[in-house]
Amino acid sequence: MQSFSFRLIIIISQSLLFFNSCIHKSEEPPSLSLLNESGYTATDRIVPVGLPIKIGITGFGRDAPITNLVITMTNENGTEIALDSGLYSNGLHFVKYISYGASAHEKWIFTIMDKNRNRSSLAVTLTKDPNSIFGEIKNFPVIKLGCQQNQALGSFLEAETGIVHFADSSGTIQNNIYIILYYASLSVPPTDFTFSSPGENEVTTYYPQINSWALPRTEMRYKFDSLTVSPQQFDLAYNDSLIISNYTSATVGKRKFKSSRPGYVIPFQITAGAMSGKRGLLKIISVNGKENGFIEFAMKIQK
C-alpha cells in the first residue's frame, strides 16, 4: 500500500511539473497595429473609385522574431493574395499603397506570424462611394512594335503618346519609354514575343544600350492572366472601370509578359517613373515573324 502511495505521489508530481512547464512556455502572439498618422488610413472608410490610399502597419515579436507577412484583399469576386513574404526580424514597419478599385468593397487583411507560428491580424474595409465616377482613358487602336532585329519598326513605346522609337534613339527620352518588345529566343526556355520595360532584368540582353541609361529606370508590371478580359470587352471599354477591376491593388504583376498570342488582353500597371500608378490594357491583334518580326496590338490606358 505504501509503495502504491509513493508511486501515486511521483505521478502527481510529474504531472504538476509538466503542467508548470506548459504554463512557463506559453507564448504571446506578435504585436501588430495600424499606423494612425496623417496621410494614413487606419479605420474602415467610404472612398471614391481610384482614390489613393496608404495603409501602414507596425509590429514586433514578443516571444520570437517575425517570419512572415501576408496581405489579402477580399471583395465580392473572391480573395486575392497581394503579398506573401518571408522575413526574419524582431520588428516590422510596412506601408501598402492602394488605388481603390471598382469593387463594391475591399477588405484588406494584414497578418504576421512569428517563428513559433503565432499569428496576429488586422483589417481595414474600404467601401465604394456611391457617387463615384470612373476616369477617362486614352485609346490607341493600332500600335506596331518591332522585335530586336526589325529594321523597319522600333521596339520602344511611349505609353503617354503611343509613339514608337528605335533603341538607338531612345536614350534621350528614356523617361518616356515604358513598353519594350523583344523576341526572347535567348531565354531558357525561349518565350518568343515578350513585353518588357526598361526596368526588367533580361531586356538588356536584347538591347544592351539600356545598360547606359540612368537609374532608376521606368518599369511596367503585367498581369500574367491574359484571358480574364475578352477582346470584345476591351473594344467596348470607354472608361477605366474595366481597367481597374482587372488590375487591382492586390494584383501581383510580372516585369515581363511572355509568349504573347492574338486574342490575349493583358492588364498592366506602371510601377516606376513619372506615370507610376497608371493602369491599362493591351489587346494583341497579331504576331508576325520572329527576331525580325513585329507585334500588332491596341492599348487603352488611364489619362
C-alpha positions in Angstrom: 0.0 0.0 0.0 2.9 2.3 0.9 4.6 1.5 -2.5 1.4 2.4 -4.4 1.0 5.7 -2.5 4.7 6.5 -3.3 4.1 5.9 -7.0 1.0 8.0 -6.9 2.9 10.9 -5.4 5.5 10.6 -8.1 2.9 10.6 -10.9 1.2 13.6 -9.4 4.5 15.4 -9.0 5.5 14.7 -12.6 2.1 15.9 -13.8 2.4 19.1 -11.9 5.9 19.6 -13.3 4.6 19.1 -16.9 1.7 21.5 -16.2 4.0 24.1 -14.8 6.3 23.6 -17.8 3.4 24.2 -20.2 2.5 27.4 -18.3 6.0 28.6 -18.4 6.3 28.0 -22.2 3.1 29.9 -23.0 3.7 32.3 -25.9 2.2 35.6 -26.8 1.4 36.4 -30.4 3.4 39.2 -32.1 2.2 42.7 -31.6 0.5 44.4 -34.6 -1.0 47.8 -35.0 -2.1 50.2 -37.8 -0.3 53.5 -38.3 -2.7 56.2 -37.3 -0.8 59.2 -38.6 -1.6 62.0 -41.0 -2.0 60.6 -44.5 -2.6 57.0 -43.4 -5.9 55.1 -43.3 -6.3 53.3 -40.0 -10.1 52.7 -39.9 -12.9 51.5 -42.2 -14.0 54.2 -44.6 -16.1 55.1 -47.7 -13.9 56.1 -50.6 -14.4 57.1 -54.2 -13.1 54.9 -57.1 -9.5 55.5 -57.8 -8.6 57.3 -54.6 -5.0 56.7 -53.5 -5.0 55.0 -50.0 -2.0 54.5 -47.8 -2.1 51.9 -45.0 0.8 51.3 -42.7 1.4 48.6 -40.1 4.0 48.2 -37.4 4.7 45.2 -35.3 7.2 43.3 -33.2 7.7 39.8 -32.0 7.0 39.3 -28.3 8.5 35.8 -27.8 10.1 35.2 -31.2 11.1 37.0 -34.4 8.5 37.7 -37.1 9.0 35.4 -40.0 6.1 36.0 -42.4 3.8 38.8 -43.6 0.7 38.0 -45.7 -1.7 40.6 -47.2 -5.0 39.6 -48.7 -7.8 41.6 -50.4 -11.3 40.2 -50.4 -14.2 41.7 -52.4 -17.4 40.4 -53.9 -15.4 38.4 -56.5 -13.3 36.5 -54.0 -9.9 36.8 -52.3 -6.5 37.7 -53.8 -3.1 37.4 -52.1 -1.4 40.7 -52.5 1.7 39.7 -50.7 3.1 36.5 -49.0 6.6 37.4 -47.9 9.1 35.6 -45.7 11.4 37.6 -43.3 13.2 37.3 -40.1 13.1 40.4 -37.9 12.2 41.4 -34.4 10.4 44.5 -35.7 8.3 45.3 -38.8 7.3 48.6 -40.5 5.4 48.2 -43.8 3.4 50.6 -46.0 0.9 49.5 -48.6 -0.2 51.9 -51.3 -3.7 51.2 -52.7 -5.7 52.7 -55.5 -9.2 51.8 -54.7 -10.8 49.7 -57.4 -14.2 49.3 -58.9 -15.5 46.8 -56.3 -18.4 47.5 -54.0 -16.0 46.9 -51.1 -12.4 45.8 -50.4 -11.4 44.2 -47.1 -7.6 44.3 -46.6 -6.3 41.9 -44.0 -2.7 42.1 -42.7 -1.3 39.0 -40.9 2.1 38.5 -39.4 3.4 35.2 -38.0 6.4 34.7 -35.7 8.9 31.8 -35.5 6.6 29.9 -33.1 3.8 30.1 -35.7 1.7 32.5 -33.6 -0.3 35.0 -35.7 -1.8 38.4 -35.4 -4.1 40.1 -37.9 -5.7 43.5 -38.6 -8.2 44.5 -41.2 -9.4 47.7 -43.0 -12.5 47.7 -45.1 -13.0 50.2 -47.9 -16.5 50.7 -49.3 -17.2 52.4 -52.6 -18.7 55.9 -52.5 -22.0 55.6 -54.5 -21.3 59.0 -56.0 -18.0 57.8 -57.6 -17.4 58.3 -61.3 -14.9 56.4 -63.4 -12.0 58.0 -65.1 -11.2 58.8 -68.7 -8.9 56.7 -70.8 -6.7 57.1 -73.9 -7.3 54.7 -76.8 -4.6 53.7 -79.2 -6.4 51.3 -81.7 -3.3 50.1 -83.6 0.3 50.1 -82.4 3.1 48.1 -84.2 6.3 47.3 -82.2 9.2 45.5 -83.9 11.4 42.9 -82.3 15.1 43.4 -81.7 16.3 42.7 -85.3 13.4 44.5 -87.1 14.9 47.4 -89.2 11.6 48.9 -90.2 9.7 49.2 -86.8 11.0 50.4 -83.5 10.7 48.4 -80.3 10.3 51.1 -77.7 7.0 52.7 -76.9 5.9 55.9 -75.1 2.9 55.0 -73.1 1.7 58.6 -72.9 1.6 59.3 -76.6 1.7 55.9 -78.3 4.8 57.0 -80.3 7.2 54.2 -81.2 11.0 54.6 -81.2 14.1 52.6 -82.2 16.5 51.5 -79.5 19.4 53.8 -80.6 17.2 56.9 -80.5 15.5 56.2 -77.1 18.3 57.1 -74.8 17.5 60.8 -74.8 13.8 60.2 -73.9 14.3 57.2 -71.6 11.9 58.6 -69.0 9.1 58.4 -71.6 9.7 54.8 -72.5 7.5 52.3 -70.6 7.0 49.3 -73.0 9.7 47.4 -74.9 9.2 44.4 -77.1 11.7 41.6 -77.8 11.6 38.1 -79.2 13.0 36.0 -76.4 15.0 33.4 -78.4 17.9 33.6 -75.9 15.8 32.8 -72.8 15.7 29.3 -71.3 13.2 28.2 -72.4 12.5 30.6 -75.3 9.4 32.7 -74.8 9.1 34.4 -78.2 7.1 37.7 -78.2 7.7 39.3 -74.8 6.5 42.6 -73.5 9.0 44.2 -71.1 10.1 47.6 -69.8 13.4 49.4 -69.1 13.4 48.2 -65.5 13.2 44.5 -66.4 16.4 42.4 -65.9 16.6 40.5 -69.2 15.8 43.4 -71.5 19.5 44.4 -71.7 20.3 41.0 -73.2 18.5 42.2 -76.3 19.1 45.9 -76.1 22.5 46.5 -74.4 22.1 50.2 -74.9 19.8 50.3 -71.9 22.8 49.5 -69.7 23.9 53.1 -70.0 20.5 54.5 -69.0 20.3 56.3 -65.7 18.8 54.6 -62.6 16.1 54.2 -61.6 14.5 53.2 -64.9 10.9 53.2 -65.7 9.0 49.9 -65.0 5.8 48.2 -66.1 4.1 45.3 -64.4 2.0 42.8 -66.4 -0.7 40.6 -65.0 0.0 37.0 -66.0 -3.7 36.2 -66.5 -4.4 37.3 -70.1 -7.8 35.6 -70.5 -9.9 37.4 -67.9 -10.9 40.2 -70.3 -12.2 39.3 -73.7 -11.3 41.2 -76.9 -15.0 42.2 -77.1 -14.9 43.7 -73.6 -11.8 45.6 -74.4 -13.4 47.1 -77.5 -16.4 48.3 -75.6 -14.5 49.9 -72.7 -14.9 53.7 -72.7 -13.7 54.5 -69.2 -11.3 52.9 -66.7 -13.8 50.7 -64.9 -12.7 47.6 -66.8 -9.0 48.5 -66.3 -9.1 49.0 -62.5 -11.3 46.0 -61.9 -8.8 43.7 -63.7 -5.6 45.1 -62.2 -6.4 45.7 -58.6 -4.0 46.9 -55.8 -3.8 43.2 -54.8 -2.6 42.0 -58.3 0.9 40.6 -58.3 2.3 41.7 -61.7 5.4 40.5 -63.5 8.0 42.7 -65.1 7.6 40.9 -68.4 4.7 39.2 -70.2 5.9 36.1 -72.2 4.6 34.3 -75.2 2.0 36.8 -76.3 -0.7 35.5 -78.6 -3.5 37.0 -80.7 -6.7 37.4 -78.6 -4.9 38.0 -75.3 -5.9 41.1 -73.3 -3.1 41.9 -70.9 -3.8 44.1 -67.9 -0.8 46.2 -66.8 0.3 48.9 -64.3 3.2 51.4 -64.5 5.2 50.9 -61.3 8.1 53.2 -61.7 8.5 56.6 -63.5 6.5 59.8 -63.8 3.4 57.8 -64.9 3.7 55.4 -61.9 0.2 54.2 -60.8 -1.4 54.4 -64.3 -3.1 51.2 -65.4 -4.2 49.9 -68.8 -4.9 47.0 -71.1 -3.1 45.6 -74.2 -5.1 43.7 -76.8 -3.0 41.5 -79.0 -4.2 41.7 -82.6 -1.4 39.7 -84.4 2.1 38.4 -84.1 4.4 38.2 -87.1 7.8 36.5 -87.7 10.5 36.1 -85.0 13.6 38.1 -84.1 13.0 40.4 -87.1 9.2 40.3 -86.7 6.6 42.5 -85.1 3.5 42.5 -83.0 0.3 44.5 -83.6 -1.8 45.5 -80.6 -4.3 48.0 -79.2 -3.8 49.9 -75.9 -6.2 51.6 -73.5 -4.6 53.5 -70.6 -5.8 55.8 -67.9 -5.5 59.5 -68.6 
